[in-house]
Amino acid sequence: MATTQSRRKRGVVIAIAAALILGGSGAAFAYWSSSGTGTGGATTGESVAFTITSEDAVGTIAPGNAGQTVDFTVTNPGPGTQYLALVTVALATSEGTEWAPPAGCDFADYSATITTVPPAGSIVAGGFVEGTVTVTLANTAENQDACQNAAVPLYFVAS
């Protein structure tokens, strides 16, 4: 009987051990399954207006002479690369309205021409290109004394 009880105990111990081993190994491979969603976003930047600055004029505006040259710089103050297609200049105030020369001086006698054209193309953030404009006064058959000492404003547009 002792042998039968001993076998029975041994069988119970083996069965319990096997159950623990199998149960424990099953827990090692257990996991939770799940799914989920989320959101995020980004914002596209925007263009920033080019800035245009000019240097002091060099030369003299007089009827029929070579005129004055004014060097200018177009700068990209924005955070990204921007494309410069064209720069234009006009005889106009800082608001862009046509300049009114002194009485007796004819606006049509003046011209402003970009003689060194800034290259079209991409300008990196903080980058710049340069150009030159020449301002002249036509030599007409009329007295142009009223044009003496006229301050001729230039208005640049970059696009």
Backbone as a printed PyTorch tensor [residue, N CA C, xyz], in Angstrom:
tensor([[[  0.7880,  -1.1650,   0.0000],
         [  0.0000,   0.0000,   0.0000],
         [  0.8510,   1.2570,   0.0000]],

        [[  1.9130,   1.1780,   0.7400],
         [  2.8170,   2.3120,   0.7650],
         [  3.3200,   2.5900,  -0.6330]],

        [[  3.5260,   1.5960,  -1.4000],
         [  4.0270,   1.7820,  -2.7540],
         [  2.9380,   2.3870,  -3.6210]],

        [[  1.7360,   1.9840,  -3.4290],
         [  0.6480,   2.5200,  -4.2330],
         [  0.4360,   3.9880,  -3.8740]],

        [[  0.4880,   4.2990,  -2.5800],
         [  0.3280,   5.6970,  -2.1700],
         [  1.5000,   6.5230,  -2.6760]],

        [[  2.6500,   5.9450,  -2.6000],
         [  3.8300,   6.6470,  -3.0570],
         [  3.7320,   6.8880,  -4.5520]],

        [[  3.2360,   5.9170,  -5.3000],
         [  3.0690,   6.1180,  -6.7400],
         [  2.0070,   7.1490,  -7.0270]],

        [[  0.9650,   7.0850,  -6.2070],
         [ -0.1150,   8.0410,  -6.3890],
         [  0.3760,   9.4520,  -6.1090]],

        [[  1.1330,   9.6240,  -5.0210],
         [  1.6780,  10.9320,  -4.6730],
         [  2.6060,  11.4240,  -5.7770]],

        [[  3.4190,  10.4580,  -6.2320],
         [  4.3540,  10.8310,  -7.2860],
         [  3.5770,  11.2400,  -8.5390]],

        [[  2.5300,  10.5380,  -8.8810],
         [  1.7030,  10.8460, -10.0520],
         [  1.0240,  12.1900,  -9.9030]],

        [[  0.5250,  12.4810,  -8.6730],
         [ -0.1280,  13.7670,  -8.4190],
         [  0.8940,  14.8930,  -8.5360]],

        [[  2.0740,  14.6670,  -7.9540],
         [  3.1400,  15.6910,  -8.0290],
         [  3.5180,  15.9270,  -9.4780]],

        [[  3.6560,  14.8650, -10.2520],
         [  4.0140,  15.0040, -11.6740],
         [  2.9070,  15.7380, -12.4170]],

        [[  1.6630,  15.3930, -12.1200],
         [  0.5330,  16.0340, -12.7880],
         [  0.4770,  17.5180, -12.4470]],

        [[  0.7080,  17.8510, -11.1650],
         [  0.6950,  19.2600, -10.7480],
         [  1.8640,  20.0010, -11.3990]],

        [[  3.0250,  19.3750, -11.4060],
         [  4.2000,  19.9960, -12.0170],
         [  3.9590,  20.2190, -13.5040]],

        [[  3.3850,  19.2310, -14.1710],
         [  3.1060,  19.3610, -15.6000],
         [  2.0980,  20.4710, -15.8440]],

        [[  1.0790,  20.5690, -15.0050],
         [  0.0690,  21.6200, -15.1520],
         [  0.6910,  22.9890, -14.9550]],

        [[  1.5810,  23.1110, -13.9530],
         [  2.2530,  24.3920, -13.7070],
         [  3.1650,  24.7640, -14.8730]],

        [[  3.8840,  23.7780, -15.3710],
         [  4.7990,  24.0430, -16.4890],
         [  4.0110,  24.4560, -17.7180]],

        [[  2.9640,  23.6940, -18.0460],
         [  2.1660,  24.0250, -19.2270],
         [  1.4110,  25.3350, -19.0350]],

        [[  0.8890,  25.5450, -17.8840],
         [  0.1810,  26.8000, -17.5900],
         [  1.1210,  27.9820, -17.6140]],

        [[  2.3150,  27.8080, -17.0660],
         [  3.3140,  28.8820, -17.0360],
         [  3.8080,  29.1990, -18.4260]],

        [[  4.0290,  28.1870, -19.2440],
         [  4.5330,  28.4430, -20.5890],
         [  3.4510,  29.0980, -21.4370]],

        [[  2.1940,  28.8150, -21.1630],
         [  1.1080,  29.4850, -21.8780],
         [  1.0530,  30.9590, -21.5370]],

        [[  1.3440,  31.3370, -20.3130],
         [  1.3210,  32.7320, -19.8860],
         [  2.4580,  33.5130, -20.5220]],

        [[  3.5500,  32.8520, -20.8070],
         [  4.6930,  33.5390, -21.3900],
         [  4.3850,  34.0150, -22.7990]],

        [[  3.4020,  33.3990, -23.4610],
         [  3.0700,  33.7920, -24.8230],
         [  1.7700,  34.5690, -24.9050]],

        [[  1.2300,  34.9620, -23.7860],
         [ -0.0160,  35.7120, -23.7870],
         [  0.2690,  37.1660, -24.1580]],

        [[ -0.6710,  37.8460, -24.8140],
         [ -0.5280,  39.2600, -25.1730],
         [ -1.8970,  39.8630, -25.3630]],

        [[ -1.9400,  41.1710, -25.3800],
         [ -3.1710,  41.8810, -25.6810],
         [ -3.0920,  42.3300, -27.1340]],

        [[ -4.1460,  42.2820, -27.8460],
         [ -4.1530,  42.8390, -29.2000],
         [ -4.9070,  44.1630, -29.1440]],

        [[ -4.5330,  45.0660, -30.0350],
         [ -5.1530,  46.3790, -30.0160],
         [ -4.9860,  47.0300, -31.3710]],

        [[ -5.6460,  48.0970, -31.5790],
         [ -5.4530,  48.9350, -32.7610],
         [ -5.6830,  50.3720, -32.3160]],

        [[ -5.3680,  51.3200, -33.1630],
         [ -5.5550,  52.7080, -32.7640],
         [ -5.3890,  53.6340, -33.9500]],

        [[ -5.6990,  54.8700, -33.7230],
         [ -5.5290,  55.8990, -34.7380],
         [ -4.9250,  57.1280, -34.0780]],

        [[ -4.4630,  58.0600, -34.8780],
         [ -3.9040,  59.2980, -34.3490],
         [ -3.9400,  60.3590, -35.4270]],

        [[ -3.6790,  61.5600, -35.0520],
         [ -3.6440,  62.6490, -36.0160],
         [ -2.3820,  63.4660, -35.7940]],

        [[ -2.0160,  64.2170, -36.7920],
         [ -0.8610,  65.1040, -36.7300],
         [ -1.0620,  66.1700, -37.7800]],

        [[ -0.1450,  67.0280, -37.9130],
         [ -0.2920,  68.0640, -38.9240],
         [  1.0020,  68.8020, -39.1480]],

        [[  1.0230,  69.5300, -40.2290],
         [  2.1480,  70.3820, -40.5830],
         [  1.5790,  71.6120, -41.2550]],

        [[  2.3320,  72.6740, -41.2800],
         [  1.8550,  73.9140, -41.8870],
         [  2.8280,  74.3450, -42.9740]],

        [[  2.2910,  74.6310, -44.1210],
         [  3.0990,  75.1220, -45.2340],
         [  3.4180,  76.5890, -44.9950]],

        [[  4.6410,  76.9690, -45.2560],
         [  5.0480,  78.3710, -45.1040],
         [  4.4180,  79.2330, -46.1810]],

        [[  4.7990,  80.4850, -46.2020],
         [  4.2770,  81.4010, -47.2060],
         [  5.4070,  82.3000, -47.6820]],

        [[  5.1960,  82.8780, -48.8330],
         [  6.2290,  83.7520, -49.3750],
         [  6.3140,  85.0350, -48.5530]],

        [[  7.4730,  85.6410, -48.5970],
         [  7.7230,  86.8940, -47.9050],
         [  8.1810,  87.8870, -48.9690]],

        [[  7.7020,  89.1050, -48.9160],
         [  8.0580,  90.0980, -49.9220],
         [  9.5680,  90.3210, -49.9680]],

        [[ 10.1070,  90.3600, -51.1890],
         [ 11.5120,  90.7140, -51.3550],
         [ 11.7230,  92.1300, -50.8150]],

        [[ 12.9180,  92.4190, -50.3500],
         [ 13.2520,  93.7970, -49.9790],
         [ 14.2340,  94.3260, -51.0190]],

        [[ 14.0830,  95.5880, -51.3490],
         [ 14.9470,  96.2110, -52.3450],
         [ 15.5390,  97.4690, -51.7300]],

        [[ 16.8450,  97.5340, -51.7480],
         [ 17.5490,  98.7080, -51.2340],
         [ 18.4320,  99.2500, -52.3490]],

        [[ 18.7130, 100.5480, -52.2700],
         [ 19.5650, 101.1430, -53.3010],
         [ 20.6970, 101.9270, -52.6580]],

        [[ 21.7400, 102.0930, -53.4500],
         [ 22.9170, 102.8630, -53.0290],
         [ 22.7480, 104.3060, -53.4840]],

        [[ 23.6600, 105.1470, -53.0780],
         [ 23.6470, 106.5340, -53.5400],
         [ 23.9060, 106.5800, -55.0400]],

        [[ 23.2770, 107.5530, -55.6930],
         [ 23.4380, 107.7310, -57.1370],
         [ 24.8490, 108.2180, -57.4560]],

        [[ 25.3390, 107.7750, -58.6150],
         [ 26.6640, 108.1840, -59.0850],
         [ 26.4940, 108.8540, -60.4440]],

        [[ 27.1120, 110.0120, -60.6220],
         [ 27.0160, 110.7320, -61.8880],
         [ 26.1090, 111.9360, -61.7490]],

        [[ 25.7510, 112.5160, -62.9000],
         [ 24.9300, 113.7300, -62.9190],
         [ 23.8230, 113.5790, -63.9530]],

        [[ 22.6280, 113.9750, -63.5550],
         [ 21.5340, 114.0250, -64.5210],
         [ 21.5530, 115.4260, -65.1240]],

        [[ 21.7360, 115.4760, -66.4170],
         [ 21.7050, 116.7380, -67.1650],
         [ 21.1720, 116.4210, -68.5500]],

        [[ 20.5820, 117.3930, -69.2300],
         [ 20.0140, 117.1160, -70.5540],
         [ 21.0380, 116.4720, -71.4920]],

        [[ 20.6960, 115.2910, -71.9620],
         [ 21.4860, 114.6150, -72.9710],
         [ 22.7390, 113.8980, -72.4980]],

        [[ 23.0800, 113.9280, -71.2090],
         [ 24.3120, 113.2320, -70.7890],
         [ 24.0060, 111.7890, -70.3650]],

        [[ 25.0200, 111.0980, -69.8620],
         [ 24.8910, 109.6790, -69.5060],
         [ 23.9770, 109.4440, -68.3150]],

        [[ 23.6860, 110.4640, -67.5190],
         [ 22.7760, 110.3340, -66.3950],
         [ 23.4430, 109.8070, -65.1350]],

        [[ 22.6170, 109.3880, -64.2190],
         [ 23.0950, 108.8310, -62.9530],
         [ 22.8110, 107.3440, -62.9270]],

        [[ 23.7270, 106.6050, -62.2740],
         [ 23.4930, 105.1820, -62.0590],
         [ 23.2390, 104.9550, -60.5740]],

        [[ 22.3410, 104.0300, -60.3230],
         [ 21.9900, 103.6700, -58.9490],
         [ 22.0430, 102.1530, -58.8440]],

        [[ 22.9540, 101.6640, -58.0150],
         [ 23.0200, 100.2200, -57.7630],
         [ 21.9320,  99.8470, -56.7620]],

        [[ 21.3190,  98.6790, -56.9700],
         [ 20.2870,  98.2180, -56.0420],
         [ 20.4700,  96.7340, -55.7610]],

        [[ 19.8990,  96.2990, -54.6410],
         [ 19.9980,  94.9090, -54.1990],
         [ 18.5980,  94.3850, -53.8800]],

        [[ 18.3000,  93.2060, -54.3980],
         [ 17.0410,  92.5150, -54.0840],
         [ 17.4030,  91.3790, -53.1330]],

        [[ 16.8110,  91.3930, -51.9390],
         [ 17.1130,  90.3980, -50.9080],
         [ 15.8820,  89.5610, -50.5900]],

        [[ 16.1040,  88.2830, -50.3410],
         [ 15.0390,  87.3870, -49.8880],
         [ 15.1210,  87.2890, -48.3570]],

        [[ 14.2330,  87.9970, -47.6380],
         [ 14.2670,  87.9410, -46.1820],
         [ 13.4990,  86.7490, -45.6050]],

        [[ 12.9050,  85.9540, -46.4730],
         [ 12.0660,  84.8510, -46.0200],
         [ 12.8590,  83.6550, -45.5050]],

        [[ 12.1470,  82.6730, -44.9310],
         [ 12.7950,  81.4900, -44.3630],
         [ 13.0880,  80.3850, -45.3810]],

        [[ 12.6390,  80.5850, -46.6180],
         [ 12.8580,  79.5600, -47.6390],
         [ 13.2770,  80.1810, -48.9500]],

        [[ 13.6130,  79.3410, -49.9070],
         [ 14.0030,  79.8040, -51.2380],
         [ 12.7950,  80.3910, -51.9550]],

        [[ 13.0020,  81.5090, -52.6270],
         [ 11.9350,  82.1560, -53.4000],
         [ 12.4670,  82.4610, -54.8020]],

        [[ 11.5520,  82.4980, -55.7650],
         [ 11.9290,  82.7100, -57.1510],
         [ 11.7250,  84.1700, -57.5420]],

        [[ 12.7740,  84.7690, -58.0760],
         [ 12.6970,  86.1350, -58.5980],
         [ 12.5740,  86.0400, -60.1070]],

        [[ 11.4890,  86.5680, -60.6450],
         [ 11.2750,  86.5240, -62.0890],
         [ 11.7190,  87.8200, -62.7570]],

        [[ 11.3960,  88.9540, -62.1160],
         [ 11.5940,  90.2320, -62.7840],
         [ 11.6870,  91.3610, -61.7760]],

        [[ 12.4760,  92.3740, -62.1010],
         [ 12.5220,  93.6050, -61.3240],
         [ 12.2160,  94.7430, -62.2930]],

        [[ 11.3240,  95.6290, -61.8820],
         [ 11.0250,  96.8090, -62.6880],
         [ 11.2990,  98.0520, -61.8600]],

        [[ 11.4670,  99.1770, -62.5420],
         [ 11.6990, 100.4500, -61.8630],
         [ 10.8250, 101.5070, -62.5380]],

        [[ 10.3530, 102.4190, -61.7300],
         [  9.5360, 103.5170, -62.2480],
         [  9.9420, 104.8060, -61.5420]],

        [[  9.6750, 105.9190, -62.1840],
         [  9.8640, 107.2210, -61.5510],
         [  8.5920, 107.4670, -60.7450]],

        [[  8.6490, 107.0900, -59.4870],
         [  7.4490, 107.1300, -58.6460],
         [  7.8420, 107.2970, -57.1840]],

        [[  6.8580, 107.6930, -56.3940],
         [  7.0630, 107.8970, -54.9600],
         [  7.1820, 106.5580, -54.2480]],

        [[  7.4840, 106.6000, -52.9860],
         [  7.6200, 105.3640, -52.2000],
         [  6.2970, 104.6090, -52.0780]],

        [[  5.1910, 105.2520, -52.3930],
         [  3.8870, 104.5710, -52.4030],
         [  3.5660, 103.9990, -53.7790]],

        [[  4.4290, 104.2950, -54.7620],
         [  4.2130, 103.7820, -56.1060],
         [  3.4290, 104.7010, -57.0190]],

        [[  3.0950, 105.8990, -56.5430],
         [  2.3720, 106.8420, -57.4010],
         [  3.3690, 107.6250, -58.2470]],

        [[  2.9390, 107.9400, -59.4620],
         [  3.8210, 108.6240, -60.4040],
         [  4.3940, 109.9010, -59.8140]],

        [[  5.6870, 110.1010, -60.0430],
         [  6.3960, 111.2790, -59.5550],
         [  5.9270, 112.5100, -60.3020]],

        [[  5.7660, 113.5890, -59.5690],
         [  5.4100, 114.8720, -60.1750],
         [  6.6410, 115.7770, -60.1060]],

        [[  7.2950, 116.0210, -61.2580],
         [  8.4750, 116.8840, -61.2420],
         [  8.0780, 118.3330, -60.9480]],

        [[  9.0640, 119.1790, -60.6890],
         [  8.7560, 120.5950, -60.4120],
         [  8.0100, 121.2380, -61.5920]],

        [[  7.2550, 122.2590, -61.2990],
         [  6.5000, 122.9820, -62.3400],
         [  7.4650, 123.4250, -63.4370]],

        [[  7.0670, 123.2380, -64.6760],
         [  7.8850, 123.6140, -65.8230],
         [  8.8510, 122.5260, -66.2610]],

        [[  8.9460, 121.4470, -65.5270],
         [  9.8170, 120.3170, -65.8650],
         [  8.9070, 119.1890, -66.3530]],

        [[  9.2320, 118.6090, -67.4960],
         [  8.3610, 117.6060, -68.1170],
         [  8.7500, 116.1880, -67.6840]],

        [[  7.8010, 115.4980, -67.0780],
         [  8.0030, 114.1100, -66.6330],
         [  8.4930, 113.2280, -67.7860]],

        [[  7.9520, 113.4170, -68.9680],
         [  8.2740, 112.5790, -70.1300],
         [  9.7260, 112.7090, -70.5660]],

        [[ 10.4270, 113.7560, -70.1250],
         [ 11.8350, 113.9240, -70.4920],
         [ 12.7600, 112.9890, -69.7050]],

        [[ 12.2680, 112.4340, -68.6120],
         [ 13.0700, 111.5440, -67.7670],
         [ 12.8350, 110.0880, -68.1580]],

        [[ 13.8520, 109.2880, -67.9380],
         [ 13.6800, 107.8360, -68.0920],
         [ 14.5310, 107.1260, -67.0490]],

        [[ 14.0430, 105.9870, -66.6240],
         [ 14.7780, 105.1080, -65.7010],
         [ 14.8080, 103.7380, -66.3540]],

        [[ 16.0210, 103.2390, -66.5810],
         [ 16.1900, 101.9700, -67.2740],
         [ 17.1060, 101.0720, -66.4540]],

        [[ 16.6860,  99.8320, -66.2730],
         [ 17.5630,  98.8820, -65.5880],
         [ 18.6340,  98.4720, -66.5950]],

        [[ 19.8480,  98.9090, -66.3300],
         [ 20.9600,  98.6440, -67.2510],
         [ 21.7570,  97.4010, -66.8600]],

        [[ 21.7430,  97.0180, -65.6200],
         [ 22.2890,  95.7350, -65.1810],
         [ 21.1230,  94.9930, -64.5360]],

        [[ 20.6080,  94.0320, -65.2730],
         [ 19.4040,  93.3120, -64.8470],
         [ 19.7820,  92.2080, -63.8620]],

        [[ 19.1300,  92.1850, -62.6910],
         [ 19.3900,  91.0770, -61.7560],
         [ 18.9410,  89.7700, -62.4060]],

        [[ 19.6920,  88.7060, -62.2320],
         [ 19.3120,  87.4420, -62.8770],
         [ 18.0430,  86.8570, -62.2730]],

        [[ 17.1840,  86.3710, -63.1590],
         [ 15.9840,  85.6630, -62.6990],
         [ 16.4220,  84.3130, -62.1600]],

        [[ 15.7220,  83.8490, -61.1390],
         [ 16.0330,  82.5280, -60.5900],
         [ 15.7570,  82.4580, -59.1100]],

        [[ 16.1280,  81.3470, -58.5390],
         [ 15.8940,  81.0960, -57.1200],
         [ 16.8850,  81.8770, -56.2650]],

        [[ 16.3460,  82.4680, -55.2020],
         [ 17.1810,  83.1630, -54.2200],
         [ 16.9570,  82.4680, -52.8840]],

        [[ 18.0160,  81.9190, -52.3110],
         [ 17.9070,  81.2140, -51.0350],
         [ 17.5680,  82.1940, -49.9140]],

        [[ 17.0980,  81.6670, -48.8030],
         [ 16.7820,  82.4900, -47.6360],
         [ 17.9990,  83.3250, -47.2560]],

        [[ 17.8160,  84.6270, -47.1520],
         [ 18.9160,  85.5270, -46.8100],
         [ 19.7970,  85.8910, -47.9900]],

        [[ 19.5450,  85.3030, -49.1510],
         [ 20.3520,  85.5770, -50.3420],
         [ 19.9180,  86.8530, -51.0420]],

        [[ 20.7090,  87.2700, -52.0080],
         [ 20.3980,  88.5060, -52.7270],
         [ 20.9750,  88.4720, -54.1360]],

        [[ 20.4590,  89.3640, -54.9740],
         [ 21.0040,  89.6190, -56.3040],
         [ 21.0890,  91.1340, -56.4600]],

        [[ 21.9270,  91.5680, -57.3860],
         [ 22.1470,  93.0010, -57.5440],
         [ 21.8680,  93.4400, -58.9750]],

        [[ 21.5860,  94.7360, -59.1120],
         [ 21.3580,  95.3210, -60.4250],
         [ 21.7080,  96.7990, -60.4000]],

        [[ 21.5810,  97.4340, -61.5590],
         [ 21.8570,  98.8620, -61.6840],
         [ 20.7830,  99.4950, -62.5490]],

        [[ 20.3410, 100.6730, -62.1480],
         [ 19.4030, 101.4510, -62.9450],
         [ 20.1030, 102.7550, -63.3500]],

        [[ 19.8030, 103.2240, -64.5510],
         [ 20.3490, 104.4950, -65.0290],
         [ 19.1940, 105.4610, -65.2630]],

        [[ 19.3210, 106.6580, -64.6920],
         [ 18.2950, 107.6960, -64.8340],
         [ 18.8680, 108.7840, -65.7420]],

        [[ 18.1250, 109.1220, -66.7990],
         [ 18.5780, 110.1410, -67.7410],
         [ 17.5070, 111.1980, -67.9640]],

        [[ 17.9480, 112.3300, -68.4980],
         [ 17.0700, 113.4380, -68.8690],
         [ 17.3330, 113.7120, -70.3440]],

        [[ 16.2970, 113.5790, -71.1620],
         [ 16.4520, 113.7880, -72.6040],
         [ 16.8160, 115.2420, -72.8930]],

        [[ 17.5870, 115.4250, -73.9310],
         [ 17.9570, 116.7650, -74.3850],
         [ 16.8940, 117.2020, -75.3990]],

        [[ 16.0070, 118.0880, -74.9720],
         [ 14.9420, 118.5550, -75.8530],
         [ 15.3270, 119.9280, -76.4080]],

        [[ 14.5330, 120.3960, -77.3130],
         [ 14.7890, 121.7120, -77.9170],
         [ 14.2600, 122.8400, -77.0360]],

        [[ 13.7430, 122.4930, -75.8720],
         [ 13.1680, 123.4970, -74.9680],
         [ 14.0700, 123.7180, -73.7660]],

        [[ 13.8540, 124.8360, -73.1030],
         [ 14.5900, 125.1520, -71.8800],
         [ 14.1510, 124.1880, -70.7720]],

        [[ 15.1310, 123.5500, -70.1300],
         [ 14.8360, 122.5850, -69.0640],
         [ 15.3640, 123.0690, -67.7110]],

        [[ 15.5260, 124.3780, -67.5680],
         [ 16.0290, 124.9320, -66.3050],
         [ 15.1720, 124.5160, -65.1030]],

        [[ 13.8800, 124.3430, -65.3010],
         [ 12.9840, 123.9880, -64.1950],
         [ 13.3110, 122.6130, -63.6120]],

        [[ 14.0550, 121.8170, -64.3560],
         [ 14.4100, 120.4720, -63.8900],
         [ 15.6640, 120.4650, -63.0090]],

        [[ 16.3430, 121.5730, -62.9160],
         [ 17.5660, 121.6240, -62.1220],
         [ 17.2710, 121.3110, -60.6550]],

        [[ 18.1400, 120.5230, -60.0600],
         [ 18.0600, 120.1210, -58.6490],
         [ 16.8150, 119.3180, -58.2820]],

        [[ 16.1460, 118.7620, -59.2810],
         [ 14.9600, 117.9360, -58.9860],
         [ 15.4160, 116.6090, -58.3660]],

        [[ 14.7630, 116.2470, -57.2830],
         [ 15.0220, 114.9380, -56.6420],
         [ 14.1170, 113.9270, -57.3360]],

        [[ 14.7220, 112.9770, -58.0130],
         [ 13.9740, 112.0050, -58.8140],
         [ 13.8550, 110.6950, -58.0450]],

        [[ 12.6600, 110.3560, -57.5650],
         [ 12.4880, 109.1130, -56.7910],
         [ 12.3520, 107.8880, -57.7070]],

        [[ 12.8830, 106.7860, -57.2310],
         [ 12.7700, 105.5320, -57.9560],
         [ 11.9300, 104.5460, -57.1400]],

        [[ 11.0690, 103.8330, -57.8130],
         [ 10.2070, 102.8420, -57.1650],
         [ 10.4520, 101.4920, -57.8390]],

        [[ 10.9740, 100.5400, -57.0630],
         [ 11.3070,  99.2180, -57.5710],
         [ 10.2040,  98.2320, -57.2200]],

        [[  9.9620,  97.2860, -58.1310],
         [  9.0370,  96.1900, -57.8750],
         [  9.7260,  94.8910, -58.2830]],

        [[  9.7570,  93.9480, -57.3780],
         [ 10.3200,  92.6220, -57.6620],
         [  9.1970,  91.5970, -57.6270]],

        [[  9.1980,  90.7140, -58.6180],
         [  8.1620,  89.6770, -58.6480],
         [  8.7760,  88.3500, -59.0410]]])
